[in-house]
């Protein structure tokens, strides 16, 4: 069903061109759109016309036309005037409305198909059959982007993204919940990860500046078959969640960049607790002071390079060595040894994951 706003824009546009007043009434007598105030006086006449075998008729200086959705009568169009020019305008307006019905019906069908495809609600044979009926290429390269905004029921974000990507009619833009906008992007054969990052930035920039600050865009890997789109969607969804835990400073996150965070995210909580207990015993990373945590993070940022880390922290090399020795005594892990450093890094990430999961429980 076409929205009242679309119908109103249509009849106003046609009136500006033809200077003929138009009104639209549904089969239950509701005025859907109009360019003249007196349209309500013709509701009874329109309802009588519904049961008429004719597709058009003139009454009291007005032309009445039936508008069908396939074979189903949807609207009665009223054109103000009884001459041939008004009749021609009315027929053109009715034809335009029927085309709108077809276009919106096809868009609705595609939207339902895409949502069920993302959520794995279709059998493989159904995917190919429905894609064929909807004229959707089943072998195009595609990738799924998810835009998550802070505000729930944020329909404006959906429209912003649609306007931003409207040049690509083969892309699908929809929503499966109240906070996320889903973009299934069709790619050219030459499009690579660099192009995906540009598209993600484009989606993010489509939002108002105030919304952009708290929004996140995540995307999965490129797939080559229509039935694999749901996998790219699940990857994007995981990237969104994992990104919040381990890469909170980023607004854009790719599934391919999650690294070991992707593995940690799938660990059961009892196993995480057991791992942390084995590494730190009764001690926890939360017990480390700010200076120690800053030293650890900067040491990892510089790939375990003592000289570069001490330079960036503006401390003497021996001071850094003293801090690392002190950390080794309290944890049994020497961060200058690669294997110990990896264990410590994973442990810190596990603690982050555990904290995040605890906040989700409330």
N, C-alpha and C positions, 0 to 999 in steps of 0.2 A: 504494500500500500504506500502511495506517495504521501509525503508529509504535507500538511496544510500550507506550510511556508513555501514549499516548492510550487504547489498549485497557485498560490497567490502571486509569486514572482512570475510564473508563466503567463497568467491572464493579464497582469499589469504590463508585462513586456509586449504582449500581442496588442494590447490597447494602445500603447505608445506608437506602435507602427501603423495600426489600422484605424485608430480613433473609434473603435467599436467597443462598447461596454460589454463585459462578459461576467457570467456567474457560474459557479459549479456547485451542484447539490448531489449528495449521495442518494442511494436507493432507499434510505430510511428517512429522508427529508431534512438532513442536516446540511446547512450551508457551509461548504468547505473553503470557498474563496470567492471573491467578488470585487468588481471595480465600481459598483453602483449600489446605493443603499436600499433600493426598492426590491432587491432580489428575494427577500423574504416573503413578499406578496405572491410569489409564483411557486412556492413550495408545493401547494396542493395540486397545481396544474402539472408540476414535474412528476409527482407521485402517480397521477393518472396516466401520464405519458409512459411511465415505467411499464405498464401493462399493455401498452399499445404495440401492435405488430410493426409499426413504422419505425425507421431509424431516425427520422427527422420530421418536424412539423412546425407550422407557424400558428401562433395564438396571440391575439391582442397586440399585435405589432412586435412580438418577440419570436425568435427562432429557437427551437428546442432540438438538441442533438444527443444521441446516445453514445457513450464512450465505453468500449468493451476492453476487458482484460482477457485476451483469447476469446472465448465464447461467453464469458461471464460479464453481465452488465455491472459496471462499477459506478459510473457517474452520469448525471444529466447536465449537459452544458447549455447555458442560455445565452443567446446573443441578442443585444438590443437593436432591433430594426427589422423591417419586413421586406427589404429590397434584395436584389440579387447579389449586390456587393457584400451585404451582411451575411447572406447565406454562404458565400464563398469563404469569408473570414471564419465563420462558425465551423465549416467543414475542415478548414486548415487547423483550427485550434483543437478540434476533436481528434484529428489525426496526430497532432503533436502530443496530446495527452496520452493517446494509445501507445505511442512510441516511448514515452516516459514510463508508462506502466511496464512495458516489455523490458526496458533497460534496468529499472529498479528490481523487477522480479529476478532477472538474471544475476544482478549484483547480490541480491538476497540469497539466491541459490548457491552462488559461489562462496559467499561468506559462511554459510552453513557447512558447505563442503570443507572449506579450509579449517574451520574450528574443529570439526570431527576428525580431520586428517591430523591436526596437531595433537589431539588428545587420544589418538590411537583407537577411535571408535568405529573404524571401518575395516572390513575384510579386504584383503589384497585385490580380489576380483572386483569388489565394489569401487575401490579407488580408481582402477583403470577405466571401468565402465562409466562412472560419473565424470571423470576428467575428460573423457572423450565427448560426452554429451555437452559439457560446459566449454568445450574447445580450449582445454588447458593442455599445454605441452607437457608430456610425462617424462621427457628426457632432458629438460633444460637444467643448467647448473643453477642452484639456488642456495641461499643461506638465510637463516632466521635471526632477526634482531629483536630484542625485547627492550622497550623503553619503560622504565618504572618511575613514576612520579610520587611525590610525597603525599599528595592529596588524593583521597578516595573519590570515586565517581567523577573523575576529571575528564569529561567528554571533550573539553576544549583541546586537550593534548592530542587526542585522536584526530581531530579536524586539522590541527596544526601540522601534524606529520603528513596527512593526506595532501594538504596544499603544498607541502615541501617536495613531495615525491610524485606530484601529479603528472609529470612528464613521462613516467614509465607506467603505461597501462597494464603491463604484464606483472607488475608487483601486486601483492595482496597485503592490505592493511586492515587489521581487525583487532579485537580484544576478547580475551577469554576470562578476564576478571576485571574488577573495578579499578585497579591501580596500574595495570600494564597495557601497553600498546604493542601489538605484535606486527612486525613487518617481515613478509617473506619476499626477499629480494631476488629477482632473476638476474643472473650475471652474464656478462659477455665471456667468450672463451679466454680472453686475455686478462680478465680481472683476477687479481691476486690479493694477498693479505693486506697490502698497502691500500688497495682500493676499498677493502672492507672497512678499514680504519677511517677512511675519508667519509664513507657512507654513515658510519656511526656518529662522526662529528656533525655531519649534516643533519641527522635526526635530532641530536642534542641541541643544535643551534636553532632548530625550528621552534623551540619553546621560548617563552618570555624569559628575560634575564633572571627574574625573581624565582621562577620555577626551575630554571636550568641548574642553579646552584645545588639543589637537593635531589636532582634527577640522576639516574644511572642508565647507561646503555650497555647491554651485553649481547654477544653474538656467538653462534656455534661455528661448526666447520662447514665447508662447502660440500654439498651433496649433488649427485648427478641423476637421481631417480626420484620421482614424485613420492614414492612410498617411504623414502629416507628423510623427508622433511621433518617428520616427528622427532627423529634422532637429533637433528640440528636444533630443534626447539628445546629438547631436553638438555642439550649441551649449553644452550644459551641460558636456560633457567638455572642450571648448576653454576654457570659462570657468574650470574647475578648474585647468588647466595654466597659462593666462595669469595667473590670479590669484596663483599661487605665485611667478611671476617678478616681476610689477610691483606687486602689492598684497598682499605677504606679511603685512601687519599685519591683514588682514581674514579673518574666519572664514566670512563669507558673501559670495559674489560672483555678480552677475548678468551674463549674456552681454551684455545691453544696455548695461552700464556699462564695458565693456572699452576703449572708445575706440580710440585708435591702436595700443594694445597688441595688439589682434586682428590688425591688419595686419602688424605687426612679427613676430609669432609664425609667420607663414606665409612669411617671407622665407628664401631659401636661405642657408646659412652663407657661401659664397664672396662673395655680394653684400653681406652684412653686413660682412665683413672689408674689402672694397673701400671701402665707404661710410665706415667708421671711419678708414681710412688716408687718405682724401681730406679728411676733416674735421680730424683731429688730426695728420696727418703722422706723425712718429715718436713724438709724445707720446700718452699715453693718459689717460683720466679717472682711472685708478688712480694716476697720478703726482701728482694734485692733493692738497694737504695737507688736513687735517680742517677747518681754518678756511675754506678756499676752497669745499669741498664743502658745508659748512653754509650759507655765504653764498648759493651757487647755489640750493640747495633752498629756502631761505627766500624768496629773490627770486621763484622760480616760485610758491610757495604764496600769495604776496601779489600775484599777477597783474602782476608787473614794476613794482610801486609802490615807488619808492625811499624815500619818507618812511616808509611803514608798515614796510618791511623793516628800515630802520635803527633804528626804534623798538623792534621786537621783538628785534633783536639787541643792543640797548643800546649802540649805537655812534653816533658822529656821522655825519650825512649825508655829509660830505666823505670820511669813512673808507670808507664803502660805495662811493662814487664812485671812490675810489682803487683799491679791490679790483676793481671792474668794469673799470676802465681797464687794470689789470695783467693781468686775464684776457683782455682783448681783444688785448693785445700778444702773448700766448703762443699764442692760438688763432686770432686774426683774426676773432673773432665778438664783436659788441657786444650783450650781453644786453638792453640798453635798446631795441634795435631789434627789432620784433616778428618779422621774418623770421629774423633771426639767433637769436633766442631759441627759435623753433620748431625750427630746425636743431639747436641745442645740446640741446634737450630730447629730440628723437628720437634723437640720437646717444647720450645717456646711457641711454636705454631699450634701444637696440640692444646696447650693451655688457652690460647686465643679461641680455638674452636670450642673448647669446653665452656668458656665464659659466654660465648655467643649462644650456645644451645641452652644454657641456663636462663638467659634473658627471654628466649622464645617460649619457655614453659609457662611464663606468667602472662 
